[in-house]
Amino acid sequence: MPNKPTTAVILGTGLGRMAEKIEQPLFIPYSSIPNFPVSTVEGHSGQLIFGKLGGKDIMAMDGRFHYYEGYNMKEVTFPIRVMYELGIKTLLASNAAGGTNPSFRIGDIMIITDHINYMPENPLHGPNIPTGPRFPDMTEVYDPDLIDLADVIASENKIKLKHGVYLATQGPTYETPAEYRMFAHWGADAVGMSTVPEVIVAHHCGMRCFGVSIITDLGLNGKIIKVTHEDVQKAASAAQPRMAVLLEEIIRRS
């Protein structure tokens, strides 16, 4: 068992192979943890991993929970509360997303600089849990120092990065062309079905947050094609080596 990790990583759709890079791993299935939901989505293994990455002790979620699976927001974000109790100070969250920015291409890696919560419920709805204030400020949710560090690492490793705003919907349907146009008009550069609830709770807990999306499909006029979950997994898997370098080096240097 590693010494008290202070960094946690959420491995999103198609990124499960990154778990293979974790050294001295200890695997704990979600099904064996009291009150933990169970992942039901293909590509989400459903286990906590404790081990070393980038020379540091970490914990990783190999698979996350989504609102569209039928879980409520308290259940979706319960693992973040567990992380807080275990002493996690930094959360690195990854996902697969559809691009709405005309400069994006499939396979691009986008650093999340801000988000739009388009889900039907805020995870902080209800009695305030005293890890943070009743009305948390959201002007700087994604840690600027971690974003700057990611840019340095990407430059050193010749990894092309995009920056942008991530919009979270409840899913499970992929977006219609009209919805993509609306989200782009709102200022979204990418659209997905996760991450925002977890980051809101992590921010409320005082964690430093870093978010990153792999662009797995495009919601652009003239470039929209039918997409399947298998397509998304394939595109995310192809970008996985670059994502692994980025996250491992962030952990090593932060």
GUROVO-444102 format. One line per field, with one value per residue: x, y, z of N, C-alpha, C in turn. Coordinates in steps of 0.1 Angstrom, whole numbers. Each point is the difference from the previous one (the first is absolute). Layout:
n_east c(X/...)
n_north c(Y/...)
n_up c(Z/...)
ca_east c(X/...)
ca_north c(Y/...)
ca_up c(Z/...)
c_east c(X/...)
c_north c(Y/...)
c_up c(Z/...)
This chain:
n_east c(9/-2/10/-10/-6/5/2/-11/-2/-8/0/-2/-11/3/1/-7/6/-3/-9/4/0/-10/11/4/-9/-9/-7/-10/-7/-7/-3/13/-3/-2/-13/9/-4/-6/11/-8/10/-1/12/-9/12/0/11/3/9/7/9/10/0/9/3/-13/-4/-9/-12/-6/-10/0/-6/-10/-8/-11/-5/3/9/-6/13/-2/0/-7/-6/-3/-1/-6/6/-5/-12/1/3/-10/-7/4/-3/-8/11/3/-9/4/-8/-2/-2/-10/2/-11/7/-2/13/-1/9/-10/7/-5/1/-5/10/-11/8/-7/-4/-11/-11/-10/-7/-3/4/-10/12/1/12/0/-10/-7/-1/6/10/5/1/-10/0/-11/7/6/11/-3/6/6/-9/5/8/3/6/-10/-8/6/0/-13/0/7/-7/-11/6/5/-12/-1/-7/-8/-1/-13/-5/-9/-12/-2/-10/-6/-5/-12/-1/0/-10/6/7/-11/0/-13/2/7/-9/-10/6/3/-12/-2/9/-7/12/-5/-7/-3/1/11/9/-10/-9/9/2/-13/-2/10/-5/-12/8/2/-3/12/-5/2/-5/-2/-3/-4/2/-11/-7/-6/-4/6/-6/-5/2/-13/4/-7/-2/8/-4/-1/-6/-7/-2/-2/-7/-6/-1/-3/-7/-3/9/-6/-13/5/7/-11/-9/8/3/-13/-2/10/-5/-12)
n_north c(-12/10/9/2/-4/10/-8/3/-11/6/-13/9/1/-12/4/-11/0/12/-8/-5/13/-3/3/-12/-4/6/-11/9/-10/8/-12/1/13/1/0/-7/9/-5/0/6/9/-5/-6/-2/-3/11/7/0/8/-6/9/-1/13/1/-11/2/-1/-8/5/-10/6/-14/11/8/8/-2/12/-2/-5/11/3/4/13/-3/-10/8/9/-11/-5/12/-3/-12/6/9/-10/-5/13/-2/5/-9/4/-11/7/-12/3/-5/8/6/3/12/0/9/4/-7/-11/-11/-3/13/5/2/9/-4/12/-5/0/-7/1/-9/-5/-9/-3/8/-6/13/-4/7/-6/11/-7/0/-5/7/12/5/11/-11/8/2/11/-9/-8/3/-6/14/-3/-8/9/9/-9/-2/13/2/-9/6/12/-5/-6/12/2/-1/11/-2/11/-2/3/-8/-5/-2/-10/-3/0/-13/9/-3/11/7/1/1/-10/-6/4/-4/-12/0/4/-9/-5/-11/-6/-6/-12/-3/-11/6/-2/8/-10/-8/9/2/-13/-4/10/-5/-11/10/-9/-1/6/-11/5/-12/4/-12/7/-7/11/4/11/0/12/-10/-2/1/-11/-11/-1/-10/-7/-10/9/4/-13/-2/11/-3/-13/5/9/-11/-4/10/-5/-12/5/6/-10/-9/9/2/-13/-3/11/-5)
n_up c(0/-9/2/7/-11/-7/-10/-7/-7/-8/-3/-10/-8/-2/12/0/-12/3/5/-12/0/8/7/3/-9/7/-5/1/-3/-8/-5/4/-5/13/-5/-6/-10/-11/-7/-9/-2/-13/4/10/4/8/3/13/-3/9/-3/-8/-3/-9/6/0/13/-7/-2/-6/-6/-2/-5/-5/7/-7/-1/-13/8/5/1/12/1/11/-8/-10/10/4/-11/-3/6/-5/-11/3/4/-12/-1/-10/-6/-10/-8/-7/-8/-6/-13/-7/-11/-4/-10/5/2/-10/10/7/3/-5/13/-2/7/7/4/10/-5/-4/7/-6/11/-10/12/2/5/9/0/2/-8/10/12/4/-7/13/-13/-1/-5/5/-3/-5/0/-12/3/8/-7/-12/7/-1/12/2/-4/7/10/-3/-1/11/6/-5/2/12/-1/-6/11/-11/7/3/1/10/-3/11/-8/12/-8/2/-14/-5/-6/-11/-3/-2/-14/3/8/-9/-10/9/3/-13/-2/9/-9/-2/4/10/-3/13/6/3/10/-5/3/-5/-10/-1/3/-9/-8/3/-3/-8/-9/-4/-11/-7/-11/-7/-13/-4/-11/2/-1/-11/6/-12/-4/-7/13/3/6/-4/13/4/11/-9/-8/10/3/-13/-2/12/-4/-12/8/5/-9/-7/3/-2/-10/-5/3/-5/-10/-1/2/-8/-7/4)
ca_east c(-9/8/-1/-10/1/-7/-5/-9/-3/-12/2/-13/-3/11/13/3/13/9/1/11/12/1/9/-3/-14/-10/-13/-11/-12/-10/-10/4/1/-14/-7/5/-7/8/1/-8/3/11/12/3/2/-7/9/10/14/10/14/9/1/9/8/-8/-12/-12/-11/-7/-13/0/-14/-7/-15/-7/-14/-9/-1/-11/5/-2/13/8/7/11/11/4/14/8/0/9/13/3/2/13/11/3/0/0/-8/2/-12/1/-13/-2/-10/-2/5/-8/9/3/14/3/0/-1/13/6/-1/-4/0/-12/3/-13/-11/-14/-7/-13/-7/-12/1/14/3/0/-14/-3/8/14/9/9/14/1/-11/-13/0/14/3/3/7/13/-1/11/12/8/14/0/-2/13/9/-4/5/14/2/-4/10/12/-2/-6/-14/-8/-12/-10/-7/-14/-11/-7/-14/-5/-14/-4/1/11/1/9/-7/-5/7/-5/5/14/1/-3/11/11/-5/1/14/6/9/-1/-12/0/-11/6/11/-4/-4/11/9/-7/2/14/3/-7/8/13/10/5/-7/5/-9/5/-9/5/-11/-2/-9/-2/-14/2/-8/6/10/-7/-3/-5/11/-3/9/13/8/6/11/11/7/6/11/11/7/4/14/3/-6/7/12/-4/-5/11/9/-6/1/14/6/-8)
ca_north c(12/12/10/11/7/13/2/-10/1/-7/-4/0/-9/-4/3/-10/-6/8/-7/-9/7/1/-10/-6/3/-7/2/-1/1/8/-8/-4/12/3/12/3/-5/-9/5/-9/4/-7/9/4/-13/0/-4/10/-5/8/-4/11/5/12/-1/4/-8/6/-9/2/-6/-6/0/9/-2/11/3/-7/-14/-1/4/14/8/-4/-12/3/7/-6/-3/12/2/-10/5/10/-6/-7/10/4/15/3/-9/1/-7/-1/-4/0/11/4/13/10/11/-3/-3/-13/-12/-12/-4/11/1/13/4/7/12/4/-9/4/-11/-1/-12/5/1/4/-10/7/3/-7/5/2/-8/11/0/13/9/-2/6/0/8/-9/8/-6/-14/-8/6/6/-5/-14/2/5/-11/-9/6/-2/-14/-3/6/-8/-13/2/-4/12/2/10/5/3/-1/-13/1/-13/-3/-12/-12/-7/2/10/13/3/12/13/1/4/15/7/0/8/14/3/1/-13/-5/-15/-4/-13/-4/-3/8/12/-2/-4/11/9/-5/1/14/3/-7/7/-7/5/-8/1/-8/-1/-8/-4/2/-13/2/15/6/12/0/-6/-11/-9/-13/-8/-4/-10/0/-7/10/9/-8/-2/13/3/-9/5/12/-4/2/14/4/-7/8/13/-1/-6/11/9/-6/0/13/8)
ca_up c(0/-1/11/-1/-13/0/-14/-5/-15/-5/-14/-7/-10/-9/6/10/-2/8/13/-1/3/14/6/13/1/8/-6/9/-8/6/6/13/8/5/-5/-13/-12/-8/-14/-9/-14/-6/0/14/7/13/11/5/-1/8/-4/-3/-13/0/12/12/4/-5/-1/-13/-3/-13/-2/8/0/-8/3/-9/4/9/13/3/1/12/-3/-10/6/13/0/3/14/5/-3/10/13/0/0/-14/-2/-14/-8/-15/-5/-14/-6/-14/-2/-14/-2/-6/-5/-13/-2/6/-8/7/5/8/15/5/14/4/7/7/-4/1/5/-6/5/6/15/5/10/13/4/12/11/-3/7/4/-5/-7/3/-5/-13/-5/-12/-11/-10/-3/5/-5/6/-10/0/-7/-14/-5/0/-11/-13/0/-2/-14/-8/1/-6/-13/0/-3/9/-1/12/-3/10/-1/4/4/-1/8/-8/-7/-14/-6/-3/-13/-6/5/13/-2/-3/11/10/-5/1/15/4/3/-10/0/7/5/10/13/4/7/13/8/3/9/14/4/3/13/10/1/-9/-13/-10/-14/-9/-13/-8/-13/-9/-7/-12/-3/-1/-8/-12/-11/4/9/-5/11/9/9/11/-4/-6/10/7/-9/-1/12/2/-8/6/13/3/2/13/11/2/6/14/8/3/9/13/4/2/8)
c_east c(9/-2/-10/2/-7/-5/-9/-2/-13/2/-13/-1/13/14/4/14/11/3/12/14/2/8/-5/-15/-7/-14/-11/-13/-11/-10/3/0/-14/-4/6/-9/9/-1/-8/3/12/12/3/1/-7/9/8/14/9/14/8/-1/8/8/-7/-11/-12/-12/-7/-13/1/-15/-7/-15/-6/-14/-9/-1/-11/4/-4/13/8/7/11/12/5/15/9/0/9/15/4/3/14/12/4/-1/-1/-8/3/-12/1/-14/2/-11/-2/4/-10/8/4/15/4/0/-1/14/7/-2/-3/1/-12/4/-13/-11/-13/-8/-14/-7/-12/1/15/3/1/-14/-3/8/15/8/12/15/2/-12/-13/-1/14/2/5/8/13/0/12/13/9/14/1/-2/14/10/-2/5/15/4/-3/10/12/-2/-7/-14/-9/-13/-9/-4/-14/-10/-7/-14/-5/-15/-3/2/-13/0/11/-8/-6/8/-5/5/15/2/-4/11/12/-3/2/15/7/9/-1/-12/2/-10/6/8/-5/-5/12/9/-7/2/14/4/-6/8/14/11/4/-6/7/-9/5/-9/8/-12/-2/-10/-2/-14/0/-8/8/10/-7/-3/-6/12/-6/10/13/9/7/11/12/8/8/12/12/8/6/15/5/-5/8/13/-3/-3/12/10/-6/1/14/4/-9/0)
c_north c(12/9/11/8/14/4/-11/3/-7/-3/-2/-10/-3/2/-10/-6/8/-6/-9/7/2/-11/-4/2/-9/3/-3/1/9/-8/-4/11/4/14/5/-5/-10/5/-10/3/-7/10/5/-13/-1/-4/13/-7/9/-5/12/4/13/0/4/-9/7/-10/3/-6/-5/-2/9/-3/12/1/-8/-15/-2/4/15/6/-3/-13/2/5/-6/-3/12/3/-10/4/11/-6/-7/10/4/16/5/-10/3/-8/0/-5/-1/10/2/15/9/12/-4/-3/-14/-11/-12/-4/11/-2/14/2/8/12/6/-10/7/-12/0/-12/5/2/4/-10/6/3/-8/7/1/-9/9/-3/14/9/-3/5/1/8/-9/8/-7/-14/-9/7/5/-5/-14/2/5/-11/-10/6/-2/-15/-4/5/-8/-13/1/-5/13/0/11/5/3/-2/-13/2/-15/-1/-13/-12/-8/2/9/11/0/11/13/2/4/15/9/1/8/14/5/2/-13/-4/-15/-3/-15/-3/-3/12/12/-3/-4/12/10/-4/1/14/4/-5/7/-7/9/-9/3/-9/0/-9/-5/2/-12/1/15/3/12/-1/-6/-11/-9/-13/-8/-6/-11/0/-7/10/9/-7/-1/13/4/-9/4/11/-4/1/14/5/-6/8/13/-2/-5/11/11/-5/1/14/9/-4)
c_up c(0/12/-5/-13/2/-13/-4/-15/-3/-15/-7/-11/-10/6/11/-1/8/13/-1/4/15/6/14/3/11/-5/10/-9/7/8/14/10/5/-6/-14/-10/-8/-14/-9/-15/-5/-1/14/8/13/11/4/-2/9/-5/-3/-15/0/13/12/2/-5/3/-14/0/-14/-4/10/-1/-6/5/-9/4/10/15/3/2/12/-2/-10/6/13/0/3/15/7/-2/10/14/0/-2/-14/0/-14/-8/-15/-6/-16/-5/-15/-3/-15/-2/-8/-5/-14/-3/5/-11/9/5/8/15/4/15/4/8/8/-4/0/5/-5/4/9/16/3/12/14/5/12/12/-3/9/3/-5/-8/3/-7/-15/-5/-12/-11/-11/-5/5/-5/3/-11/0/-6/-15/-7/0/-11/-14/-1/-4/-15/-9/-1/-7/-13/-1/-2/9/-5/14/-3/12/-3/6/3/-1/8/-8/2/-15/-4/-5/-14/-6/6/14/0/-3/11/10/-5/1/15/4/3/-12/-1/9/4/11/14/5/8/14/10/3/9/14/4/3/13/12/1/-8/-11/-11/-14/-8/-14/-8/-13/-10/-9/-11/-1/-2/-8/-13/-12/4/10/-7/12/8/9/12/-4/-8/10/8/-9/-1/13/2/-9/5/14/3/3/13/12/3/8/15/9/4/9/14/5/5/9/15)
